[in-house]
Amino acid sequence: ESCHVFIKRLFASRVLDNLRAAQGVVGLAKRYGDKRLEAACLRALTFDNVRYSAVKQILEKGLDQHPDESSTFDTLSDVYTGGGRFHRDPNKLLPH
């Protein structure tokens, strides 16, 4: 499913230019297996990185076997939006 979506996104523009990249992505299944390729394509799509080199690096570094890190960004937002050291309530800054 994710690999199919990845290839469709790859072919969204300049099909002939991206044909070798699509063949390379499908070829990675021989080396790493279908399950890992699917996870790598999902991870690349999560970060909106639709390039053969991205999927290849994800597989080489084993990042497809790590938990999804996209949710980490949501937890970090509290640090920046919560009451920081110099945080001021905008409602108190405006004269009433």
C-alpha positions, -999 to 999 in steps of 0.1 A, spaced: 0 0 0 26 26 10 50 15 -17 22 19 -42 14 54 -30 51 62 -31 55 51 -67 23 70 -77 37 102 -60 70 96 -78 52 94 -112 31 125 -104 55 146 -124 81 137 -151 72 101 -154 101 92 -178 126 110 -156 115 91 -125 112 57 -141 147 45 -131 140 57 -95 108 37 -94 125 6 -107 152 11 -81 126 13 -53 110 -19 -65 144 -35 -68 151 -28 -31 126 -54 -22 149 -81 -35 176 -70 -11 156 -59 20 123 -78 16 87 -65 10 79 -58 46 109 -35 52 104 -18 18 68 -11 28 79 4 61 106 25 44 81 39 19 57 47 47 84 66 66 95 85 35 59 95 28 55 106 64 83 131 59 71 140 24 104 128 9 96 111 -24 130 102 -36 147 69 -43 178 79 -22 155 86 8 141 51 7 175 36 2 190 55 31 161 46 54 167 9 46 205 11 49 204 28 82 176 6 95 153 35 102 123 15 89 126 -7 120 124 22 145 91 35 158 74 63 139 90 96 150 66 120 133 45 121 165 76 134 184 71 167 167 37 171 183 51 165 218 78 191 213 54 218 205 44 221 241 79 233 249 75 262 225 39 270 230 36 264 267 47 290 293 83 296 284 107 318 303 99 349 283 63 339 275 37 367 279 0 364 277 -10 385 246 -43 395 263 -24 413 291 -2 432 266 -31 450 249 -46 480 267 -83 475 275 
